[in-house]
Amino acid sequence: MIVFLLILHGLLAVALLGAITHQAIGAWLPARPGAQSFVGRMRSVSAPSYVTAVIVLFIATFILGGVIYPAYRLNVRIVLEQYELHKANGSFELKEHWLAIGLAMLPVYWHLWRQPLVERFAASRKIVTAILAFLVWWGFIVGHVLNNIRGFEL
């Protein structure tokens, strides 16, 4: 069961990663008129359309991570400590704290992106979105690397 939940957690994380990355690109690098390249089309996304998806996916991924956390604490973290992989263990500790901060930032994120968009919040929208994108990327990479070091056993 825990392996299924871990896979589901990873799939939600990938969806969140895609949504927040597209939104960050759309916010920081708006489309140039007439751009038809892959990058041009990626830049032309409607950044405000991702807000609900990002919030729902962040919360769902966070909750599912909390559900599988005890299994990590008992099965993976102990092995990391036995192998003296302190940097890997510490990176997961940072992941926990930073994603909790990201969860606390969601109300501000929602407020900045709610319609109609207030122009004076444009810089704040970009910064908060970039911070959330960094946190999501950090969480994804750290989780993936730690799972590769010592994944859950069946």
JOGIRA-V131672 format. One record per pair of residues at least 6 apart in sequence whose C-alpha atoms are under 6 Angstrom apart, sorted by sequence separation. I is the first residue (numbers start at 1). GAP is how many residues later the second one is. D is the distance in Angstrom with one decimal. If there is no record, write none. Layout:
((I GAP D) (I GAP D))
//
This chain:
((31 12 4.9) (30 13 5.5) (31 13 4.6) (112 13 5.7) (26 17 5.0) (25 18 5.9) (26 19 5.6) (27 20 5.9) (26 21 5.2) (23 24 4.6) (16 38 6.0) (16 41 5.5) (95 44 5.4) (12 49 5.8) (9 52 5.8) (27 99 5.9) (24 105 5.8) (24 106 6.0) (20 113 5.6))
//
